[in-house]
Amino acid sequence: MMRSLWTAASGMKAQQLNIDTISNNLANVNTTGYKKERLEFQDLLYETIQRSANDGEGGGRPVNLQVGHGVRPIATFKNFSTGNIETTENPLDIAIDGKGFFAIENRNGEEVYTRNGSFKVSVIDDELMLVTSDGYPVLGLDDEPIYIPENVQIEDLTITEDGILQYVDEDQEVQELDNQIKIVQFANRAGLEAVGQGFYKMTPASGEPLYEADGEILNPSRLIQGALESSNVQVVEEMVKMIIAQRAYDINSKAIQTSDDMLATANQLKR
């Protein structure tokens, strides 16, 4: 009888974590570049009460008698499908149409990656540095921050589909910056580690970053200036998942109550 208590308890714990994941998706429905998550489950070990057998004369037990011990969460799958591209008309907003990521230098000097292309400029040594909304430098192909000459009007800045920054000089001639926005891809995006603030870190499971500018990517991304990628969370879908998870949680709690009632009944038989 105790087996059912622990089995149902594992179900409640798993569904609680499922609700947490769904709630996080809903909380980030308006977060630029956010990718929805899905919790994956796995059944626990089985106890074999009676094994299948064959007496050689067509008799015996054709199947095993087994009982499971519950469920456990094993992984959080992040869906990297592209969200809707929304026009902002801000020249520093950049959406990625494809599988690429921007490269950013975080506060620890480490290279992290993001799909959030809501960029700003910060004045550093009389030059304008391209940074994220939190002030982290956007990296170029040389793994250094991207600087924009102070005399360049941001409204006149053009960013091409492959990340080249252009501007019109005083002679009305188009000039290109020495650096270029670095876009990388990974062999296994699902292996990236989410570290918050919309950033991801490379892991052995994701593989090394592949530079799109090297020309070895079969399907390079396309940058869209004046636009942002919205979250790919579908509210209705998440609400349906939440209802299912809530029902599963309730059913498991009911199983615990039923098991407790059965134990109470069994105890009363001694009296």
N, C-alpha and C positions, 0 to 999 in steps of 0.2 A: 504493500500500500504506500510505503514511503517513496517508492520509485515515481509514482504519479505526481507527488508533491514537488519533487525536484525537477521533473520534466516540465511541468507547468510553470515552475519558477523560472526556468531557463527561457521559456517562451515569453514570459513577461519582461524579463531583462532585455531580450533581443528586440522586442517590439518597442520598448522604451527608447533604445538607441535608434531604432527606425524612426520614431517620432522626432527625436532630436535632429536627425539628418534632414527630414522633411521640413521641420521648422526652420532650419538654417537656410534651406533653399528658398522658402517663402520670405525670410528676412532679407535676402539678397536679391529679391526680384527686380529691384531698380539699380543694382550695382553694376557699373560698366564692366563688361568683359567677364562677368561671373559665369562659371560653369556649374550646372546642377550636378548633384551627387546622388548615388543610389547605393543603399546598403545591400551587401550580398551575404547570404546565410549558408550554413552547412549543418547537416544532421550530425549528431554525436554518435559515439560508439553504440553498437547493438549487443544485447545479451542474448545468446542462443540458449533457449530453454529446452528445445528438442531438435535434434538434427534430422535431416532427411535420411532415409534408409531404403534399401531395396533388398528383399530376401532372395532375389534371383528367380522367383517364380511369379513375378508380376504383382506381388504384394508389397507392403511396406508404406512408408510415408514419402510422398513425392516432393514435398516442400519442407523447408525449415520452419520451426516455430521460434520467432525472434521478437524482441521488443526493444524499441529505441529508448534513448535516454535524453532526448530533447534536441535543442538547437543552439548554435552559437554564431555570432557575426564573424565573418572571416576577412572581409575587405570592403572598402568604400570605393566604388567605381565612379569616376568623374567623366561626365559626358562632355566631350570637347566639340560638339557640333556648333557651327557658327550661329550666333544670335542675330537678331535683326540689325541691319545697318541703318542708323538714324542720322539724318543730316543735321548739323549744328551750325554750319557756315563759319565756325571758328577755325582760322588757318592752322592753329596748333593742335586741333583735334584730328587724330589719325585712326582710322579703322583698318583692321587687317582682314582682307577677303582671302581666306586660305588657312593653312595649318601652321603658319609662322607665329613667332613670339618676338616681342621687343626685348632687348637686353638692357638691364638696369643695374647700376651699382648701388647696393644698399649701404646702410650706415656702417657696416663692418668691413666695407671694401670688397664684399663678395659680389659676384655676378649672379643676378637672379633674373627671372623671366616673367613677362606679363602679357596679357591681351588688352589691358587697359591703355588706350592711346590718348587719354586726356592729359595733354602736356602743357607746360607753362614755360616761362623764361625767368631766369634769375641772373642778376647782375653780378659778375665775378671778374675782378680786375679789368674794369672798363669794357668787358665783353658780355654778351648775353649767352648764358648757358641753357641748353634745352634740358628741362627737368620734369619729373612727375609732379602731381599735385602735392605730394609730400616733400618735394624738394630733392629727390634722388636723381642723380645725373642719368640721362639717356645716353647709352654708349653707341659709338660708331664702329666702323669696320676695323679701326686700329685699336679697339678696346679702350679708347679714351673718350671723355665727355665731348659732346658736340657743342662748339661755340659758334655764335652768330655775330658778325661784326656789329658794333654799336650803332653804326649809321644806317643799318638796314631796318626799314619799316616792316614790322611783323605782318601787316596787311599785304605787303608786297612779296611775302615769302611764298614760294611754291615748292611743294614736295611731290616728286614724281612717284609713279607706281612702284618703282624699285628702291625708293628711299633717298634719292638724290635731292639735296636742298639747293634751290636756285633763287636768285633775286635779281632785280633790275638796278644797275648802278646809275650814277649821275649822268652818264652818257647814253642812258636808255638801252644799254646792252645787257643781255642776260649773262649772269655770272654764276658759277657753281662753287659751293663750299668744298674745301679739300676733303672733309669727312662726309660719310654717308651713314644713314641710319642702318644699324645692324639688325637683320631679321634672321632668326635661326629656326630650325625645325628639329624634331627628335624622332628617332626610329620608333619609340614607344612613348607616346604622350601620356598614356595612363600610368606610366612609371614615375612621373614627376611628383615631387613632394610639395604640397601646398603649405606655405609658411605664413599666410595672412597678408593683408593689404593687397590682395590680388596677385601676389608673387608666388613663383614656383622655383624650386631648386632642382638641379640635376641630380639624379641618383644612378647607381649602376644599372637599375632596371630600365631607366629611360634611355640610357646611352649618352654619348657625347653630343653636344649641340652641333648641328650641321649648318654651315653658313650658306644662305641662299645665294649670296653674291658670288660664290665659287662656281656657280653654274652646274653643280652636280645634283641639284634637286630636280626631280622629274616634274613636280607640280609646284612651282614657286608661287608665293603669295603675291597679292596685289594690294598696295597701300591706297587708301581712299582719303584724301585730305578733306577737312571740313565735315567729318562724320565720325561717329562712335559706334562701337558694337555693343548692343544692349545685352542684358543677361538672357540666357537661353532657357530660363525657368518658365514653365507654363503653369499658371496659377491653378487652373481647373484640374489639370493632371495631378498636381501636388495635393490638392484638396481631396481628390478621390483616393489617393494613396493614404492620406491621413485617416480617412474614414475606415479604410480597410485595416490599417494598423491599429486603430482604436478598437475595432471589433475583435481583432485577434487578441489584443491585450485583455479585453473584457472576458473573452471565452477562456483564456488561460487562467484568469482570476477565478472564474466560475469552476474550472477544473480543480483548483486548489480548495475551494469551499466544499465541493462535492467529496473530494478525497478526505477532507477533515471530518465531514459528516459520516462517511463510511468508517473511519477510524473510531469515531465516537460510538457508532453502533456496535462495532466489533468489541470495544471495551466493555460495553454494557452486557454483552453475552455472558461475561464471567460472573455477573451478579445474580 
